[in-house]
Amino acid sequence: MFNKVLIANRGEIAVRIIRACRELGLGTVAVFSDADREALHVRYADEAYYIGSSHARDSYLRGDKLIAIAKQSGAGAVHPGYGFLAERDDFAHMVQDAGLVFIGPRPSAIAAMGDKATARAMVTKAGVPVVPGTEGEGSLSDEEIADIAPKIGFPLLIKATAGGGGRGMREVKSQAELPDLLRAARQEAESAFGDGNVYLEKLLTKARHIEFQILADDHGNIIHLGERECSLQRRHQKLLEESPSPFLDDELRKEMGQVAIKASAAVDYLNAGTIEFLVDEDQKFYFLEMNTRLQVEHPVTEMVTGIDIVKEQIRISRGRKLRTKQKDVRLQGWAIECRINAEDPYNDFLPSTGKITQSLLPTGPGVRVDTGVYAGFEISPYYDSLISKLICWGETRGEAILRMRRALEEYRILGVKTNIPFHQNILASTRFIAGRYDTRFVEERFSMDQAEAGKKNLAAIAALMATIVAHREGQRASQIVRKSERDTSNWKWMGRWERVNRS
């Protein structure tokens, strides 16, 4: 049993884990690089240790340093958060070999599901439908991939077997462009994950990206906490998520949830994880991949289920049974999450760096903000551009959208550019409001220029209408609306009254 946790991460997720540990009465240990000396997670933790220079490869990716600090501080467990070493089975092995608890899945499950080709093979054996692609395990040469591609059919995706987050991924529309894109995907995968192996997958058009949150304990219990709609993406990076999905009905939700549990059981899964699916227009679903970690968008599930997923992760790692059975999981209301990034939506989402001079967070009913920054904090170029996650809950989807609109309007960040205007335009889109969008919506049917032009036209129309109304009211005010009851005008009656009263 451990009483202190080292958080092997930074930013908002490190702050989120620290808060969960505090509520459970556990001590916390933070690590920081040169760029994060004044970060919020460093201020919030009970202890903080310097781990290396600003480059992740010299700090947050140094498993040996993290374990050494855990032992030095007396921490009995390591929580990896997401990103960095969270899905590295070798790091999980290192933690366990050092006599520490890894707050996450077993290394064997991370290895099985971390290699996407292996994961596809394993869930296929378990009877889970997968997106058509290169089946089987092991690496494929460029020549083998070139031979298989026409059999799968274009368009298709090249995907890194060891990766995620859109890195090492390329869309291929024809055989002619395959060699160059294959080379680029391998190089990016090698740089990002240290593994250049890739596989092919059929690109489903007009598909929805829907994932199911899984919790599994060490006593044989596995449950799902419903789905998250993650179809609003740009270059395979999620931008906005909601739960539940406006696309699923109760019957399909139940069926997909059961398949998600089945896929997790196939690798003897433990702790929190996510099974991701692609769902086509006909509501046929296919296994996409499993993320063997906490997801960025986990708060929307927490908001609609009332279950603290991070605290459950820690309890499971302490050997506790799940406190909730599947029949007790209920989705109450609706939740939406907007990822607030330091980037310019008017300039191809170019990252924005610099010091945050002002940060006014939105509040009010149903509003939650998970962040790791504050006024005076420096957004550096060394890590991802995530500033915060803005989550809004409502009794209905309509109320959640209205609250998110209000929260985005109240949110004030000065010093760096953010994608708040992008989210405001998305939430004003009629297709989003109607729930009629897919994974290609942002890239093919949404434009910031068109959205802003539409706003300008609406503003001009509103100004004209206001002018007409003001003119009409002015005209009405200058007219006598009814005849005086006296035999002469009110002005004369007033004059007579004043003369009488003077005497």
N, C-alpha and C positions, 0 to 999 in steps of 0.2 A: 504494500500500500504506500503510495507516495503522497507527500504533503506540499511539494513545491514543483512548479512546472517551468521549464525553459521554453520560451516561444522563439522558434527558429524562423522568424519572419520579421516584417516591418509594416509600417503604414497602418491603414484602417483595420486590417485583419488582425494585426498584433494587438491593437487596442481592444478589439472585439473579444479576443481570447482572454486578455487580462481581466476584462469585466466579468466574464463567466467564471474565471478562477476565483475572483474576489467573492462572488456570490456563493461559491462553494467552500469558502474559507481556506483556499489554497494560496501559498506564496507564489510570486511570479518573478521570473528572471528574463530581462530583455537583453538583446544584443543590438549593436549599432555600428555602422560604418562611419567614415569621415563625413559623408553627406547627411547622415542622420543623427549627428551629435545632439541636436536640439529637437528631435522629433517627439511627437506626442506620446508614442509608446514608451519612450525612454523615461519621460516624466511620470507616467502612470505606474510603471512597474515598481516592485519593491526593491529590486536590484537591477543594475544595468552594467554590461561589460562591452568594452571595445573589441571588435572582431576583425577589423581590417580596413583597407582603403575603400573608396567609393565604388569601384568596380565589383559587381556581384561575384565574379569568379574569385576575388580575393577576400570576400567577406561572407555573404549569405549563402554561397555555394560551397563553403569550406566545411564539410561534415566533420572533419577531424577537430577543427577549432571549436565547433559547436558542442561536441561531446566533451572536450576538455573543459569548457566553461561550465557545462552542466555538472560535471564532477566537482569542479572547484567551488561552485556555489551551493552544492548540496541538493541540487534538483534531482528528483527521482524519475521525472518523465519529460518527454520532449513533444511539443505540439508543432507540427510543421506548417500549419495554416494552408494556404494554397500557393501554387507557383514555387519557384526555387527548387527545394529538395522534396517537396510534398509527395511526388509520385515516383521517387527513386527507390527501388527495392533495395539497392545496395546500402543506401543511407539507413533505411529501416533495419537492415541486418546489423549495421554498425552500432545503432542505438541499442538493440537487444543484446549484442555481443558485449557491450560495455556494462550490462547489468541494469539498463534503464528501460523504462516503458515507452514505447512508441505509440502516441495517441493517434491511431489510424488503423488501417487494415494490416493483415499479415503480409510479410514480404512476398510470400508465394502468390497472393492475390494481386498485389501491385505488379509483380512481374508478368502474371498471366494476362491481366487486363491492360497493363501499360503498353504491351506490344499489341497494336491494334489487329495485326494479322492473326496472332495467336488467339486473341479474344474472340474474333469472328469465328475461328475454327471451333473453339470451346463451346460457345453458345449455340452454334449450329448443331453440334452433337447433342445438346440439351433440348433441341427442337424449337429454338428461338429463331424467327425469321430475320434474315440479314439483307442489307442492300446488296444487290449483285456486284461482284467484284472478283479480285484475285483471291481465291480460296486457298486454304492450307497454311502451313506454318513455314517459317524460315524466310531468308532474304531472296530476292529475285534480281537477276542481272538486268541491265538495260535491254539486252537482246530478248530476254524472256518476256519482259514487260511489253516490248514493242510487238511481239507475236500475239500476246493475249489481248491487248487493247481493242483490236477490231472485233473480237468475239464478244466483248462486253458491250461495245457500242458507244458512240460519241453522242453527246458530250459526257465526259467523265472527269473524275478528280484524282490527282496524284496526292497522296497523303503520307505524312511521316508516321511510321509505325510506333515511334517512341514519343510522339508529340501531341500537341493540342494548341488551342488558342489561335488557330489559323496559320501557324508557322509551319513551314515545310509543306505547304499545300498550294496546288496550282490547278486551275481549271483548263482542261484540254478540249478543244472543239474539233480537232482533226488530227489525222496521223502525221501530217507534215510538221505540225508544231510540237509534237510529242518530245523529240530528242532535246531541244533547248529547254523546254519547261521541266523535263525530267532532271536535267543537269542542275537547273536552278533550285528545284525542290530539294534535291539531295544536299546541295551546298548549304542551304538555309537550315535544313534539319541537322546537319553535322555541326553547324555553328551554334544552334540553339540547344540541342539535346545531346550532342556528342555521339550521335548515331545517324548515319545518312541513309538508313534503310527506309524504303517507301513501298506502298502498295497502291493498287488501283481500286476505284469504287465508282459505280454508275452514278452520274449526277441526275438526281430526280428533280424535275422542274415543277414549279408550283407546289412545293412541299412545305410542310410545317416542321419546325424543330421543337420537339416536345420531350422533356426529360422528367424522370420520376426519382424523387428523393427516397433513398433506402437507409434504414437503420437495422443493424444486426448485432446481437450480443453473442457472448461466448457460451450461451446455454441453448443454442439451436433456434432462437427466435429471430425471425426476419419480418419486418413490416415495411410498407411504403407510406409516405406522407403525402400522397397525391402528386399532381403534376405541376410543372412550370412551363409556360409558353415562352420560348426563347427564339422566335422566328425573326424578330427585328434585329438584323445583323448588318454589318458592313465589313466586307472582306473577311467573312467568317468570324468576326469578332462581335460578340453580343453587345447590344446597346441598351435594350430595355426588355424587362421580363415581367410577366404577370402570372398570377395564380388565383383561381384555376384558369385553364385555357378556354377561350370562347369557342373553340372548335370542337371540343370533346363533349359527348353526352355521357350520362352515367354508365351506360352499358360498355362503351368503348373504354372509359376510364378504368372500370373494374377489370376488363380484359387485359389492358396494357399493364396495369399494376401487378396482376398475377404473373405476367410474363417477366416483368422487371425483377420480381422476387425469385422467379425460376432461374433467371440469368445470374443473379447474385449467388444463389445456392450452388450453381455449377462450379464456382471457384472457392466454395467454403468461405464466403465473405464475412468480414467482421468490421464493426464500426460504421461510420457514415460513408455513403457513396452515392453516385448518381448514374442511372441507366438512361442513356440518350437514344431517342428514336427519331426517325424521319417518318412523317405521315403524309401520304399523297392525297389527292383530291377526293378519292373514293374511300378515304379513311382506312386504307390499308397501311399498316405500320411495319417498320423494319428497324432492327437493332443497328445503331450507329456506332456507339462505343460506350465504355464505362469510365467515369472519372473516379479514381480511387482516392478521393479527398473531399474536403469541404469545398462547396462551390461558392463563387462570388455572390451569386444570386440567392443564397440560402435564406436571407431575411424574409422574402415574400412567402415562403413556406411557413416560417415561424409565425408570421402575422395571421395567416388563415387557419393554422392548426393550434396555435398557442403552445407549441412545443419548442423549447430552447435546444436547438440542434447541437450547439457547441457544448453545452452542459451535458447533454446526453452522450456526446463523444467521450467526455472525461469520465462520466460514470461507467460507461461500458469498459473503458480501459482500466478501471479499478475493479473490474470483475462483477459489476452489478448486472442484474437482469433488466431488460426493458420494462419501463413502468407502464407502457401503453400497449394494448393489444390492437390488432388490425380493426376489429369491430368498433373500437372506441375512437378511431381517427375520423374526425369530421372537419370538412372544409367550411369555415364560417366566414361569410363575406367575400371580399375581393381585395387583392393587394397588387400594387404595381411598383416596380423598382426602376429608377433611371440612374445610369452610371454617369456621374459628373466627372468629366475628364478635362485635363488642362490641354486643350487643343482648339484649333480655330476651324469651326465648321464652314466658314466662308472661304477658306483657303485649303481645300482638300484635306481637312482635319489634321493640319500640320501641328505637331506638338508645340506647346507653349511653355517656356521656362521663365523663372524669375521669382521674385519675392511677393507673397500674398500680402497686400497692404491692408486689406479689410475683408472680413468674413462674417457675414450676418446670416445665421442659420434660420431656416423657416421652422415654425412651431405650430401648435394648434392641434385640434382633434385629428387622430389618425395619422400623424406625421412622425416619421422616424428618420434620423440622419446618422449614418455610420461613417465616421471620418477619422483621419489621422493627421490633419493639418489644422492650422490656426493662423490668425493674423500675425505676420512676421516670419512665417515659415518659408523656406526656400524650396521651390519646385525644381529639382535637379534633372539633368538629362540622363541620369544613370539607370533609372527604374521606370516602371510603367507610369502612365499619365493619370491614373485614377486619383482623384481628389477625395471623392466621397460617394456614398450610395444613398440616394434619396428614396425612401420607401413610404408609400401612402396606402392606407387601408380604408375601405368603405363598406357599408352593408351591401351595396350593389356595385357593379362595374362602373356604372355612371357616376356614382358618388366618389369612387376611387379616382376616376379621371378628373373630376372637378377639384378634388382636394390636391391632386398632383399639379394641376394647372395653377392653383393658388400658391402652392409651396414653391414652384419654379419662379413665380412672379416675385415672391418674397425673398428668394435666395439672392444674396449679394456677395460676389467675390470680385475683388479688385486687385490688380497687379499682374494677373495672367488672364489669357483668354480661355473661355470654357465653352463646352458644347451645350450649355443651357438653352440658347436659342434653337438649336436643333431639336431638343426634346419638346420645346414649346410648339414648334411647327408640326412635329409628329403627332402630338396630342390634339392638335387642331385639325388633323387630316380626317376627312370623312371616311376613308377606308379603314383607318385605325379605329375610329369610333364605332364603326360597324363590325369590327373584328375580321375584316376581309383583307388579310395580308399574308405573305409567305416569306421565305428566306431571301427572296430576290426583290422584295418590295423597295427597300431603301436604295439599292443600286440601280434598279430599272424603272421604278415608277414614282420616285420621290426626288425632289430637287429643292435645295435651299433657295435658289434664285426664284423658282416658280412660287414657292411658299411665300417668300417676302413680297413678290410682285402682287400676289393675291391680297396680302395684307394691305399694301399701298392702295389698291383699288377699293378695298372695303373702307379704308380711312377716308378716301376722297368722297365716296358715296355717303358716308356718315356725316361728313362736313357739309355736304350739299343739303342733306335732309335736315340737319340742325339749323342751317340758315333759313330754309323754307319755313320750318316750324316757328323760329324766332320772329320772322317777318309776319307770319299769320297772327301770332299772339300780339305783336305790336299793333297791327291793324285793328284787332278786336278791342284792344285797350283804348284806342282813340275814338271808338264809336259809342253812341248812347244806346245802351241795350234795351232800355224800356222808357216809355213816355212818363214824364213827371205827373204826379197826381194833382199838383197845384195848377192854377190857371196861367201861371207864368213860369219863367225859368228859376232854377234853384239859385242862380247868381243874384237875380233881383230880390228874391226872398231873403237872402243873406244880407244884402245891402240895406233893405228896410229894417231888418232885425237889429243891425248895428246902429242905425240912426235912432231907433226907439230907445235902445239901451244907453246911448250917450246922454240923453236927456234925463 
